[in-house]
C-alpha cells in the first residue's frame, strides 16, 4: 500500500503551514522519502497509512524537528 506524509513548517504568526505532501509506497512496513527543508525553523511531518487490499488504513504519528542552520552542499 501507500502512505501519506504531510510536511508543515511553523510560522509564528500563522501557525502550522502546508509545505509538501508525499505518497510513498511501503515495503516491509517502511517507506522512504527525501526532503530538504528550504529554511531554518520548526517543522513537522505527519504520517498515515492509506490502506491496501489486505490492511485497513491507519493513522500514524507526528515527528517534529528544528532546523537551526541552512543546509549547504559540500
C-alpha positions in Angstrom: 0.0 0.0 0.0 0.9 3.6 0.1 1.3 6.2 2.8 0.6 9.9 3.0 3.3 12.1 4.6 2.3 15.8 5.3 5.2 18.2 5.9 4.4 21.5 7.6 6.5 24.5 8.8 5.7 26.7 11.7 5.1 30.4 11.2 5.0 32.3 14.5 2.0 34.5 13.2 0.0 32.0 11.2 0.8 28.7 12.9 1.4 25.4 11.0 1.5 25.9 7.2 1.5 23.3 4.5 4.8 22.8 2.7 4.8 19.4 1.0 2.9 16.1 0.6 4.4 12.7 -0.3 2.8 9.4 -1.2 5.5 6.8 -0.9 4.9 3.1 -1.5 5.5 0.9 1.6 7.7 -2.2 1.6 8.1 -4.3 4.7 6.3 -1.7 6.7 8.7 1.1 5.7 8.7 4.0 3.3 11.5 6.4 2.4 11.3 10.0 1.0 13.8 12.7 0.5 13.1 16.2 1.8 15.4 19.1 2.4 13.9 21.9 4.4 14.4 25.2 2.5 14.5 27.4 5.6 15.5 27.3 9.2 12.8 27.0 11.8 10.3 24.4 13.2 9.0 21.6 11.0 6.7 18.6 11.5 5.8 15.5 9.5 2.5 13.6 10.0 2.1 10.1 8.5 -0.9 7.9 7.7 -1.2 4.5 6.1 -3.7 4.8 3.2 -4.6 1.1 3.3 -4.4 -1.8 0.9 -6.4 -4.8 -0.1 -5.3 -6.7 2.9 -4.8 -4.0 5.5 -7.0 -1.2 6.8 -6.0 2.5 6.7 -4.5 3.8 9.9 -3.2 7.0 11.4 0.4 7.3 12.1 2.2 9.8 14.3 3.8 13.2 14.1 7.5 13.9 14.3 8.7 17.5 14.9 12.2 18.8 14.3 14.0 22.1 14.2 16.5 23.3 11.5 19.0 25.7 13.1 21.4 26.3 10.2 20.9 26.4 6.5 21.7 23.1 4.8 24.5 23.6 2.4 26.1 21.4 -0.2 29.7 20.4 0.5 
